[in-house]
Amino acid sequence: AGIDKNISPHTLRHTYATEYYKQTKDIETLRRILGHSDISTTTIYITLANIDVENGMKSFKGFL
């Protein structure tokens, strides 16, 4: 396929979790999907998703 990047299962899991949260904002369901017993583990993904959104907004504001 011409893809030269090494993508681990953890990278795929992290990408899925971040995108799921960005689209649904449903942390409890995400926690269950990921199999986390403690919600604080799941919040790591949310923090990264929020940083992604903030960076996008900063870029957009610079556009205007």
C-alpha positions in Angstrom: 0.0 0.0 0.0 3.0 2.3 0.1 2.7 3.1 3.8 6.1 3.4 5.4 5.0 4.3 9.0 5.0 1.8 11.8 1.6 1.8 13.4 1.1 -0.1 16.6 -2.1 -1.5 17.9 -1.9 1.1 20.7 -1.7 3.9 18.1 -4.9 2.5 16.4 -6.6 2.2 19.8 -5.6 5.7 20.8 -6.8 7.2 17.5 -10.1 5.4 17.7 -10.7 6.6 21.3 -9.8 10.2 20.5 -12.0 10.3 17.4 -14.9 8.6 19.2 -14.8 11.1 22.0 -14.5 14.1 19.6 -17.6 12.9 17.8 -19.8 11.7 20.7 -18.5 13.4 23.9 -19.6 10.2 25.7 -16.8 9.4 28.1 -18.7 6.6 30.0 -19.4 4.5 26.8 -15.8 5.1 25.7 -14.6 3.9 29.1 -16.5 0.7 28.6 -15.4 0.2 25.0 -11.8 0.6 26.1 -12.3 -1.7 29.1 -11.0 0.8 31.6 -12.1 0.2 35.2 -11.2 3.7 36.2 -12.6 6.7 34.4 -9.4 8.6 35.1 -7.6 6.4 32.6 -10.1 7.3 29.9 -9.8 11.0 30.6 -6.2 10.9 29.2 -7.8 10.4 25.7 -10.2 13.3 26.4 -7.4 15.7 27.4 -5.6 14.9 24.1 -8.9 15.3 22.1 -9.5 18.7 23.7 -5.9 19.8 22.9 -6.5 18.8 19.3 -9.7 20.9 19.2 -8.0 23.9 20.9 -5.2 23.8 18.3 -7.7 23.7 15.5 -9.6 26.7 16.9 -6.3 28.7 17.2 -5.5 27.9 13.6 -9.0 28.9 12.5 -8.9 32.2 14.5 -5.7 33.1 12.7 -7.4 32.5 9.4 -10.0 35.2 10.1 
